[in-house]
């Protein structure tokens, strides 16, 4: 059997799947997107550990219908970008500050 991958397949994008899944299922915070009001940012921060630098991730979704959401995109961030999201954009989850 021959498998066909989409033409826009990139292995570098595929290796992001585990952290995208983690950001969507167990985000540290969910914030409104200040640039596109119909989107939500799922933010995840992995602190520095054993000499590994801290990591910051963002997965963006948009409400679709009822309690369903459509995945839009995901990317890693630098600390200043992450800080801007948490300082400026209104929080959806958790309801109170940690």
C-alpha positions in Angstrom: 0.0 0.0 0.0 1.3 3.4 -0.9 0.7 6.4 1.4 0.3 9.9 0.1 1.1 12.9 2.2 -0.4 16.3 1.5 1.6 18.4 -0.8 2.2 21.0 2.0 3.5 18.3 4.4 6.7 19.3 6.3 8.3 17.1 8.9 9.3 20.2 10.9 5.6 21.0 11.2 4.6 17.4 12.1 6.9 17.3 15.1 4.9 20.1 16.6 1.9 17.9 17.0 2.6 16.7 20.6 3.0 20.2 22.0 0.0 21.5 20.1 -2.1 18.7 21.6 -0.8 19.5 25.1 -1.5 23.2 24.6 -5.1 22.5 23.5 -5.9 19.9 26.2 -4.0 21.4 29.2 -3.4 25.1 28.6 -2.0 27.3 31.3 -4.3 30.0 30.1 -6.8 30.8 27.4 -6.9 34.4 26.2 -9.0 36.4 23.7 -6.9 37.3 20.6 -6.7 41.1 20.7 -6.1 41.3 16.9 -8.9 38.9 15.8 -11.7 39.0 18.3 -13.3 35.8 17.0 -10.2 33.7 18.0 -8.8 32.4 21.3 -5.2 31.8 22.2 -4.4 28.6 24.2 -1.1 29.4 26.0 1.4 26.9 27.5 4.6 27.6 29.3 7.2 25.0 30.1 9.6 26.4 32.7 13.4 26.1 32.6 14.5 22.7 33.7 17.8 20.9 33.9 19.6 23.6 31.9 16.9 23.6 29.2 15.6 27.0 28.4 11.9 27.8 29.1 9.5 27.2 26.2 6.4 29.2 25.3 3.6 27.9 23.0 0.4 29.3 21.5 -2.4 27.4 19.7 -5.1 29.5 18.1 -8.7 28.3 17.6 -11.9 30.0 16.6 -15.3 29.1 18.0 -17.3 27.1 15.4 -20.6 26.1 16.8 -22.0 25.2 20.2 -18.9 24.0 22.2 -16.9 23.2 19.1 -13.7 25.0 18.0 -11.8 25.0 14.8 -8.0 24.8 15.0 -6.4 27.7 13.1 -2.6 27.6 13.8 0.1 27.1 16.4 3.5 28.4 17.0 6.3 28.7 19.6 6.8 32.1 21.1 9.6 34.0 22.8 9.1 35.1 26.4 8.3 38.8 25.5 5.5 37.7 23.1 4.0 35.3 25.8 4.2 38.1 28.3 2.4 40.5 26.0 -0.4 38.0 25.6 -0.8 37.4 29.4 -0.5 41.1 30.2 -2.7 42.6 27.6 -5.3 40.1 26.3 -8.4 39.4 28.4 -8.4 36.0 30.1 -11.0 33.3 29.5 -9.4 30.5 31.5 -8.6 30.1 34.3 -11.2 32.5 35.6 -8.9 33.9 38.3 -5.2 34.7 38.5 -2.9 31.8 39.5 
